């Protein structure tokens, strides 16, 4: 391990991201402070959705990353590096068909196995700190009403050691974070594009009003927006709040 991770293990917390945020307010936690919770009561996903997790069977953790020179306009590099780090770790474990559903859900085939929530603390035009929350379904096998959710155990039939998995992912995060402040989204876009879920396949999307439309995911923009090709060869960029992929 190149970096020194400071790992705090909690039995239960509302949210590991929130725990780190409060830590930032009250003390000066070191770079790569990691908070791992056996039970996360109120894990949040993108746009206020809840992340359901059965205690002690999954990985729910957050990583603090401090920066000196990361510009806000390039902050999507963090989504890319963290997504690629998780994909690497899962590919090493032979989990099949790993893809990234933009901006940062990790899929195996058409099932979601991991959600990533990155919250950046800004200072002027720079990102001062990033709190990287990761929820990975590992040994849980019952997801009740979540039709699209799955876990590593359901997909591979194997049980996984949570600590080993945590260290594998952290090692990849530190690998990709090395020198990330000097990188742009454009530089990292090709590697991310290769992993994009449903790239270049006809897909159905909906806008915030619930109106459905067809399009092809082609790439991401320099600021990390999703670039879709619509009817008549029209290319359009969409922000997280402007579009959702329905499959």
PyMOL commands that set and color helices and strands:
alter all, ss='L'
color gray80, all
select helices_A, chain A and resi 16-26+46-48+72-74+76-92+152-156+162-177+180-182+185-194+231-233+240-242
alter helices_A, ss='H'
color red, helices_A
select strands_A, chain A and resi 6-13+33-40+59-71+98-101+105-108+111-123+126-136+202-206+212-220+226-230+234-238+244-245
alter strands_A, ss='S'
color yellow, strands_A
deselect
rebuild
show_as cartoon
